[in-house]
């Protein structure tokens, strides 16, 4: 158990302490591995959650247990995420001397962080443990997963596959464990007893992780917004955004929630989206859909309806009383463009976690960028945004302006944010959002976040600058 925390004498405290004790014993073995042995173990575990027969079982379990997402898409997501992590860790140095800077006389040594508590979301119960598990093992750590109660079977299956692979190559299988009967209390105990927490999920979960007293990586809320500039290719944008938005019924925090499109390409984009299976709601349908997405609860407040989360567009339309054509994949609504100094954006600026997409028409790039800022500030500051343009000045302006941890250029965001084989982002399912989103880092959480680094400094010849070198330009302009 962590030296920072005294375990209470309760059933939950004792149950978690037993898991942590087993994890520490297993991690002590892994801590002695060299790089070759570490990589061998990671490869074996990766294969166990990559081979087709296992992924098929995991995808089926996830959809059947949660009722969320699309079976075929979960297979694709799982396979791509695991392979992406394997690609990233394949040649990475995570053991011993990993970097030498001769000029500065600095040597860096990578060491394990210890036992990691990893929280998995109901929307992604198998790819999250599998990909995060590989990144954690790369640092010679042990991991204990806390799945969502509504997805505990699917998450445990992924852990069981990884444990079987560890056993097969003679590694301690307790390097990977899972809380089989998760609860808020047990997850809280896990976060307090481990050395590091990685929380992938909703806002309350992340807040609890940061309040646990244990170092933690969390993620902020997603609310990805795409901007189509005047020069965008509307057909290309629709092809990519439609796939990204509909993928796995928008379970990803990176699924587009809004598209702000310049007037010159707006109509062509809408036509192209409709050709891809999107339904554009009439004003009356928009109001019915709003009431279905955000019903008023007993407390008098609107909240996202659990019955729409990661459900199909057809199911959501039926719930809202909206007739749509068979095969409809996305529901679109048109919203009024927010402007600086104006009223707050419509409710449609919020994250919807469903294949529902808000459209906002703007006159030009500048007004569109202002709108993207306002929409992301309403929800999802720090997470991500995207742009379809070929103009470098627009791309750079967006990069300089947005409080987004990642910006995708001419890419679908559901896959692009977390790394694809067609961009250079680290492959992950856990996306830091920086201080903008209440997180400690803006980076994609990957294997580098699961090692401690010792900096060893060698003596160098003194290199102290003179006062003139440092302050000379200041003195010349303003005097001493």
C-alpha positions in Angstrom: 0.0 0.0 0.0 1.0 3.6 -0.5 3.0 5.0 2.4 0.9 8.2 2.1 -2.3 6.4 3.1 -3.5 4.3 6.0 -5.9 1.6 4.8 -9.2 1.6 6.7 -10.3 -1.6 8.3 -13.3 -2.0 6.0 -14.4 -4.6 3.5 -13.5 -2.3 0.6 -10.2 -1.2 2.1 -9.1 -4.8 2.8 -10.2 -6.1 -0.7 -8.2 -3.4 -2.5 -5.2 -3.8 -0.2 -5.1 -7.4 -1.1 -5.0 -6.6 -4.8 -2.3 -3.9 -4.2 -0.2 -6.3 -2.2 -0.2 -8.8 -5.0 0.5 -6.1 -7.5 3.6 -4.9 -5.5 4.9 -8.5 -5.3 4.6 -8.9 -9.1 6.0 -5.4 -9.8 9.1 -6.2 -7.7 9.9 -9.0 -10.2 9.3 -6.8 -13.3 11.5 -4.0 -11.8 14.5 -6.3 -12.4 13.8 -6.9 -16.1 16.1 -5.6 -18.8 14.7 -3.9 -21.9 14.6 -7.1 -23.9 12.5 -9.0 -21.4 10.2 -6.0 -20.9 9.6 -5.8 -24.6 9.0 -9.5 -24.9 6.4 -9.4 -22.2 4.7 -6.4 -23.8 4.6 -8.1 -27.2 3.0 -11.2 -25.7 0.4 -9.2 -23.9 -0.2 -7.1 -27.0 -0.8 -10.2 -29.1 -3.4 -11.5 -26.6 -5.5 -8.4 -27.1 -4.9 -8.0 -30.8 -5.6 -11.4 -32.3 -8.9 -11.6 -34.1 -10.7 -14.2 -32.0 -10.1 -12.4 -28.8 -11.0 -9.0 -30.1 -14.2 -10.4 -31.5 -15.2 -11.7 -28.1 -14.2 -8.4 -26.4 -16.3 -6.4 -28.9 -19.3 -8.6 -28.5 -19.1 -8.5 -24.7 -18.8 -4.7 -24.7 -21.8 -4.1 -26.9 -24.0 -6.8 -25.2 -23.1 -5.7 -21.7 -23.4 -1.9 -22.1 -25.9 -1.6 -25.0 -23.6 1.0 -26.4 -21.6 1.3 -29.6 -21.3 -0.8 -32.8 -19.8 -4.3 -32.7 -17.9 -3.9 -36.0 -16.6 -0.5 -35.0 -15.4 -1.7 -31.6 -13.3 -4.4 -33.4 -11.8 -1.7 -35.6 -11.1 0.7 -32.7 -9.6 -2.0 -30.5 -7.4 -3.4 -33.2 -6.1 0.1 -34.3 -5.5 1.3 -30.7 -3.5 -1.8 -29.7 -1.4 -1.8 -32.8 -0.9 1.9 -32.5 0.5 1.5 -28.9 2.6 -1.5 -30.0 4.1 0.6 -32.8 4.9 3.4 -30.4 6.6 1.2 -27.8 8.4 -1.1 -30.1 11.7 0.6 -30.2 11.2 3.0 -27.2 13.8 2.8 -24.4 12.0 2.5 -21.0 14.7 0.6 -18.9 17.9 1.9 -17.5 20.0 4.6 -19.3 17.6 6.0 -21.9 19.2 9.3 -22.9 22.6 10.9 -22.8 23.2 14.6 -23.4 27.0 15.0 -23.8 26.9 18.8 -24.1 25.0 19.2 -20.9 26.5 16.3 -19.1 23.1 14.8 -18.3 22.3 11.1 -18.2 18.6 10.0 -17.8 17.6 6.7 -16.3 14.0 5.3 -16.6 12.5 3.5 -13.6 9.0 2.2 -12.8 6.4 4.3 -11.1 5.1 1.2 -9.2 1.5 0.2 -9.0 -0.9 2.1 -11.3 -4.7 2.3 -10.7 -6.4 2.7 -14.0 -10.1 3.7 -14.4 -11.9 2.5 -17.5 -15.1 4.1 -19.0 -18.3 2.4 -19.9 -18.0 3.7 -23.5 -14.7 2.0 -24.1 -14.4 -0.9 -21.7 -11.9 -3.1 -23.7 -9.7 -0.9 -25.8 -8.9 1.3 -22.8 -7.6 -1.4 -20.5 -5.7 -3.1 -23.4 -3.9 0.0 -24.7 -3.3 1.6 -21.3 -2.2 -1.8 -20.0 0.5 -2.0 -22.6 1.8 1.5 -21.9 1.9 0.8 -18.2 3.7 -2.6 -18.6 6.3 -0.9 -20.9 7.5 1.0 -17.8 7.8 -2.3 -15.8 4.8 -1.4 -13.6 1.8 -3.3 -12.3 -1.7 -2.2 -13.0 -5.1 -2.6 -11.3 -8.1 -1.7 -13.4 -11.3 -0.3 -12.0 -14.0 -0.9 -14.7 -17.3 0.8 -14.9 -19.9 -1.3 -13.1 -22.0 -1.6 -16.3 -19.0 -2.9 -18.2 -17.2 -5.0 -15.6 -17.5 -8.2 -17.6 -16.0 -6.9 -20.8 -13.1 -5.2 -19.0 -12.4 -8.3 -16.9 -12.3 -10.3 -20.1 -9.6 -8.0 -21.5 -7.6 -8.3 -18.2 -8.0 -12.1 -18.3 -6.5 -12.3 -21.8 -3.6 -10.2 -20.7 -3.0 -12.3 -17.5 -3.1 -15.5 -19.6 -0.4 -14.0 -21.9 1.8 -13.0 -18.9 1.5 -16.5 -17.5 2.4 -18.0 -20.9 5.8 -16.1 -21.0 6.6 -16.8 -17.4 5.8 -13.3 -16.1 3.8 -12.6 -12.9 0.1 -12.5 -14.0 -0.6 -10.2 -11.1 1.0 -7.4 -13.1 -2.5 -7.0 -14.5 -5.5 -7.2 -12.2 -9.1 -6.1 -12.2 -11.6 -5.2 -9.5 -14.3 -7.7 -10.3 -17.1 -6.1 -8.4 -16.4 -2.3 -8.9 -18.1 0.4 -6.8 -17.5 4.0 -6.1 -16.1 3.0 -2.7 -13.7 0.4 -4.1 -12.5 2.7 -6.9 -11.9 5.4 -4.3 -9.8 3.0 -2.2 -7.9 2.0 -5.3 -7.0 5.5 -6.1 -5.8 6.2 -2.6 -3.7 3.0 -2.2 -1.7 3.0 -5.5 1.3 5.0 -6.6 -0.3 6.6 -9.7 -3.8 7.0 -11.1 -4.9 7.3 -14.7 -8.5 8.2 -15.0 -10.3 7.8 -18.4 -13.9 8.8 -18.1 -16.4 11.4 -17.0 -15.7 14.6 -15.1 -16.7 13.4 -11.6 -14.3 10.4 -12.0 -11.4 12.6 -13.0 -12.2 15.1 -10.2 -12.1 12.2 -7.7 -8.8 11.0 -9.1 -7.2 14.5 -8.5 -8.8 14.6 -5.1 -7.5 11.2 -4.0 -4.1 12.4 -2.7 -2.3 10.2 -5.3 -0.5 11.6 -8.4 -3.0 11.3 -11.2 -3.4 11.7 -15.0 -7.0 12.7 -15.9 -8.8 13.8 -19.0 -11.1 16.8 -19.5 -14.5 16.6 -21.2 -14.5 16.3 -24.9 -16.5 18.5 -27.3 -14.6 18.4 -30.6 -15.4 21.2 -33.0 -14.4 21.3 -36.7 -14.0 24.5 -38.7 -14.5 24.5 -42.5 -12.7 27.5 -44.0 -13.7 29.2 -47.2 -11.2 27.0 -49.2 -12.2 23.7 -47.6 -13.1 20.8 -49.8 -16.7 20.1 -48.6 -16.8 16.6 -50.1 -13.6 15.6 -48.4 -14.7 17.1 -45.1 -18.0 15.3 -45.2 -16.4 12.0 -46.0 -14.1 12.2 -43.1 -16.4 13.8 -40.5 -19.3 11.5 -41.3 -17.1 8.4 -40.6 -15.7 10.0 -37.5 -19.0 11.1 -36.1 -20.9 7.9 -36.7 -18.0 5.6 -35.6 -19.1 3.4 -32.7 -22.2 5.6 -32.2 -19.9 8.5 -31.1 -18.6 6.8 -27.9 -15.3 8.6 -28.4 -14.7 11.8 -26.5 -13.1 13.0 -29.8 -16.2 12.5 -31.8 -17.2 15.7 -33.5 -20.0 17.5 -31.7 -20.1 20.6 -33.9 -19.1 21.8 -37.4 -18.7 25.5 -38.1 -18.7 26.0 -41.8 -18.1 29.1 -43.9 -21.1 30.1 -46.1 -19.2 29.4 -49.3 -19.0 25.7 -48.5 -21.8 25.2 -46.1 -24.6 24.0 -48.4 -22.3 21.7 -50.3 -21.1 20.2 -47.0 -24.7 19.6 -45.8 -25.6 18.0 -49.1 -22.5 15.7 -48.9 -23.3 14.8 -45.3 -26.9 13.9 -46.3 -25.5 11.7 -49.0 -23.5 9.9 -46.3 -26.5 9.0 -44.3 -27.1 12.2 -42.2 -30.6 13.5 -41.5 -31.0 17.3 -41.3 -33.7 18.1 -38.7 -36.4 20.6 -39.4 -37.0 23.4 -36.8 -39.8 21.3 -35.2 -37.7 18.2 -35.2 -34.8 20.2 -33.7 -37.0 21.1 -30.7 -38.2 17.6 -30.2 -34.7 16.3 -30.4 -33.5 18.9 -27.9 -36.1 17.8 -25.4 -35.2 14.2 -25.8 -31.4 14.8 -25.5 -31.7 17.1 -22.4 -34.8 16.3 -20.4 -35.6 18.2 -17.3 -34.9 16.1 -14.2 -36.6 16.1 -10.8 -34.2 18.9 -9.7 -35.6 21.1 -12.4 -32.3 21.0 -14.4 -31.6 19.7 -17.8 -29.2 16.8 -18.1 -28.0 14.6 -21.0 -30.4 11.7 -21.3 -28.6 8.3 -20.6 -30.9 6.7 -23.2 -29.2 8.6 -26.0 -25.5 8.0 -25.1 -23.8 5.9 -27.7 -27.1 4.8 -29.2 -27.8 4.7 -33.0 -29.2 7.7 -34.8 -32.3 5.7 -35.7 -32.9 4.8 -32.1 -32.5 8.4 -30.9 -34.8 9.6 -33.7 -37.4 7.1 -32.6 -37.2 8.2 -29.0 -37.6 11.9 -30.1 -40.5 11.1 -32.4 -38.6 12.0 -35.6 -39.2 10.0 -38.8 -35.9 9.2 -40.6 -34.9 7.0 -43.5 -33.7 3.5 -42.8 -29.9 3.5 -42.5 -29.7 7.0 -41.1 -26.4 7.3 -39.2 -26.2 10.9 -38.0 -28.8 13.5 -36.9 -27.9 17.1 -37.8 -29.4 20.3 -36.4 -28.7 23.9 -37.4 -27.8 26.3 -34.6 -27.4 30.1 -34.5 -23.8 31.2 -34.8 -22.5 32.6 -31.4 -20.6 35.9 -31.6 -18.2 37.6 -29.2 -20.1 39.8 -26.8 -23.4 38.1 -27.7 -25.5 35.6 -25.8 -24.1 32.2 -24.7 -24.2 29.6 -27.5 -27.3 27.4 -27.8 -27.5 24.1 -25.9 -26.3 22.4 -29.0 -22.8 23.6 -28.1 -22.6 20.9 -25.4 -21.1 17.5 -25.7 -23.7 15.0 -26.8 -21.9 11.6 -26.7 -24.2 10.4 -29.5 -24.4 10.6 -33.3 -26.0 14.1 -33.1 -24.1 16.9 -34.9 -24.7 20.7 -34.5 -24.1 22.8 -37.6 -23.2 26.5 -37.5 -22.9 28.7 -40.6 -20.4 31.5 -40.5 -19.6 34.3 -43.1 -15.8 33.9 -43.0 -12.8 32.3 -41.3 -12.4 34.9 -38.6 -16.1 34.7 -37.5 -15.9 31.0 -37.7 -12.8 30.8 -35.5 -14.5 33.1 -33.0 -17.4 30.7 -32.9 -15.2 27.7 -32.4 -13.6 29.5 -29.4 -17.0 30.3 -27.9 -18.3 26.7 -28.4 -15.3 25.1 -26.9 -15.3 27.6 -24.0 -18.9 26.6 -23.3 -17.8 22.9 -23.1 -14.6 21.1 -23.7 -12.0 23.8 -23.3 -8.6 22.2 -23.7 -9.6 19.0 -25.4 -9.5 19.4 -29.2 -10.6 21.2 -32.3 -10.0 20.7 -36.0 -9.9 22.6 -39.3 -10.4 21.9 -43.0 -8.3 24.3 -45.0 -5.2 24.4 -47.2 -4.1 27.8 -46.1 -1.1 27.8 -43.9 -2.0 31.2 -42.3 -5.4 29.8 -41.2 -3.8 26.7 -39.8 -1.2 28.7 -37.8 -3.8 31.2 -36.6 -5.9 28.4 -35.3 -2.9 26.9 -33.6 -2.1 30.2 -31.9 -5.6 31.0 -30.9 -7.3 27.8 -29.6 -7.1 26.7 -26.0 -7.0 23.1 -27.4 -4.4 20.5 -26.5 -4.6 19.0 -30.0 -5.8 20.4 -33.4 -6.4 18.1 -36.3 -5.9 19.5 -39.9 -8.1 17.9 -42.6 -8.7 14.8 -40.4 -11.6 13.1 -38.7 -11.1 13.7 -35.0 -12.5 10.4 -33.4 -9.4 8.6 -34.6 -7.0 11.5 -35.3 -6.8 12.9 -31.7 -5.7 9.6 -30.2 -3.1 8.9 -32.9 -3.5 7.1 -36.3 -1.1 5.6 -38.7 -1.5 8.7 -40.8 -0.4 11.3 -38.2 2.3 11.6 -35.6 0.2 11.8 -32.5 1.0 9.2 -29.8 -1.5 6.4 -29.8 -3.8 6.4 -26.8 -7.3 6.4 -25.5 -6.5 8.9 -22.7 -6.2 12.6 -23.8 -4.9 15.2 -21.4 -6.5 18.6 -21.7 -4.1 20.8 -19.7 -5.1 23.4 -17.1 -7.8 24.5 -19.5 -9.6 21.2 -18.9 -8.5 20.8 -15.3 -5.7 18.3 -16.1 -2.0 18.2 -15.3 -0.8 17.8 -19.0 -1.9 18.6 -22.5 -0.3 15.5 -23.9 -1.7 12.2 -25.1 -1.1 9.9 -22.2 1.2 7.1 -23.4 4.1 5.0 -22.1 6.4 8.0 -21.2 3.9 9.0 -18.5 4.4 5.7 -16.7 8.1 5.9 -16.0 10.1 8.0 -13.4 13.2 9.6 -14.8 16.4 10.0 -12.7 18.6 12.9 -14.0 22.2 12.3 -13.4 24.4 15.5 -13.7 28.1 15.3 -14.5 30.4 18.2 -13.6 31.1 20.7 -16.4 33.4 23.7 -16.8 31.7 26.7 -15.3 29.6 28.7 -17.8 28.3 31.7 -16.0 27.3 34.6 -18.4 28.4 38.2 -17.6 25.9 40.8 -16.5 26.5 42.6 -19.8 25.5 39.5 -21.8 22.2 39.1 -19.9 21.1 42.7 -19.3 23.0 44.6 -22.1 20.0 45.0 -24.5 17.8 46.2 -21.6 20.4 48.7 -20.5 20.9 50.0 -24.0 17.2 50.7 -24.4 16.2 52.0 -20.9 19.5 52.6 -19.1 20.7 50.9 -16.0 
